[in-house]
Amino acid sequence: MAKKLGKKARKFARKHLQTAAKRNRKIRAQFTHRRPRRGGSGREEGRPGDGDEDVRRRADDATLDINGDATTLVTGLEFPEDEAEIDAEFSDSDGYLSEDPECPYNSDSEDGDVVKDSIMQDGLDRQNDEMSLDIKKQKKKLKKLLDKDPEFANFLETWQSDLESHRNKEGSDEEDEMDSMDDDVDSSDRNAPSAILTSKTVNEWCQLVAKEPKSPALNNLLNAFRDACRFGVHSDSASMKRFQNITVFYQIITFVLSESDSIFRALLEISDDVNKGKIVNLINSKKGKTVDPLIKSYLRSSLNLLSQLTDNKILNFVLTRLRASAVLLSAYPSTSSRLVKILIRLWASGDQSLSLSAFLLIREVASLLPNCLDICLTKAYNTYLASTKLVNDRNTKHIDFLMDCLVELYSLDLQKSCERAVTSVGKLNAILIQASKTKEKEDLRKIDNWQYINCVNLWVRFLCCNYKDYNLHPLFSQVLQVIRGVAHLFPGTRYLPLRLRLVQMVNELSSCSQMFFPIPSLLFDCLEFREVTQKDQTQKTKVNFSSLLKVPKNLLKSRYFQEECILKAIQVLSAHFAQWSYHVSFPEVATIPLILLKRLHEQTTLESLHRPIKRLIDQVNDNKDFIQRKRDEVSFSPNDKASVDSFLQAEKSNGNASFTRFYASVSENRQLREKCFNMSIR
């Protein structure tokens, strides 16, 4: 019987024998193919001189790997959406308005062939040249590849013939639908005006409408506005070739968007402060029957324009003008629902001014129409969750903005919002209970990700905004239970960024409810560090806790990480102590944290951290002695709630205590550090 190899021999065999080396090479090759570079398909696309960019790309990939699989989503947190209600009016007729045949059409004498100089060719000639050049290059590359590999050429021909036959089978099922769509387009084009629009014609129409809103030229302008808003949808139709040049196009868009609100108010004879009920009654009245097609055409054309535009400045302008006419939307609920669907997409975009403009219009529509409020709450919440799948240093501010907007939207109707909040927190709690029972990796990933944490943070912000004015104690208890459960489910220094974020949430809940929660018990069990070696002291990798939930293992011993942990902990503890710094029970509140701070001061090996920790200890001791002296001067009992609440209120309003000034300096240093970090990543 052969003698069994020892432990060292087996280890040597696994590393150096030919079969083991062959297997390792195969595994490495598989991983190389599975994980291509971001933005590319393999190593062949790398270019010399891109070393710095590769390093940054690998660092970004490492951040994504730390926070879990990017494709892992928390299923079940989203609210169900009723798309049938949103798409209810998509099939309605949206034809042209009837035009007065006596309305003037003038042509510019200096342009002999206006069709040749139409906007279709004015704007697309250069793009067509670029596209044709790219197609020629691709065909040339493909021809070289086919000449080089005849077998691949034969395979490509076989694959193309199979694809054509498959397309023919699928095309027969879609012919009826496409024919009906073409019939709709043809029917609308049959009634479409065909005269070419020149700058002189549009100028004359604008002057007529500005002098008299009831002028027949208004129908002509709205029809031209309809064609301008649908530009690019059916580019081959005759209505798309009406514009002489791009100047006419922008002239129509600008005038109609700028003046439509005042024109419609003049036609309906309403003031700027008209309410929703009066608008609905006017639209349904005999006078409103003549204005109704005009308003409907304007609103639907504006929706088409919002769907087509990509320039943020023009989108901002369109949204601003639609917001001025928001009260008119109250008479058209289905059109408002379609508008909300577009606005939510623009709100979630990364542009700050565009997101703000979209949200202002969303809030306006939601406050006017209760039915649209349900759609707004559902789609905005789901969009917020979808936007928080991945968090990095560049989108944290945008996510905070979306959160604040969503809190403001949910504060419009507390009854509906509380029902949704209770449902959402119940789902969070169910996921937490499942993960606590099984402790499996799949269940833990549903909590250790940004969707779950940002959802918890959303309801914390919601409670902080509305807790003082409404009875939200049941929701408050559920959210607090979820926070504590998540904190105890992920112990250890690696999860210190997650723990700090949870402690900040508890601080916010404590501040809005004026309830005491033991913050140090959630914080100090994570502040355990190993000794920093000389190699780790020279490591300069920066860690931004605002975009991390779990720290990579290679950074746990780094000097920068340990410094950042202590400074973040000091900020959180300072906020906790500042809230209770004037309370009569501050000496008891500070007793245990002082013991833990002194122990941390003794265990810390980094000299740069001794001073901030010692300063916090001294400030807490000074405030403790100050409260003790003031407490010795009073004679009321701790059961006297009124006297306890009024204790040191004069000093608190002045804000001259030493700990108040200390907390202000800590907050200022934090803002300075964040500003420096944001400048370093640009």
Order of alpha helices (4+ residues) and beta strands (2+ residues): alpha-alpha-alpha-alpha-alpha-alpha-alpha-alpha-alpha-alpha-alpha-alpha-alpha-alpha-alpha-alpha-alpha-alpha-alpha-alpha-alpha-alpha-alpha-alpha-alpha-alpha-alpha-alpha-alpha
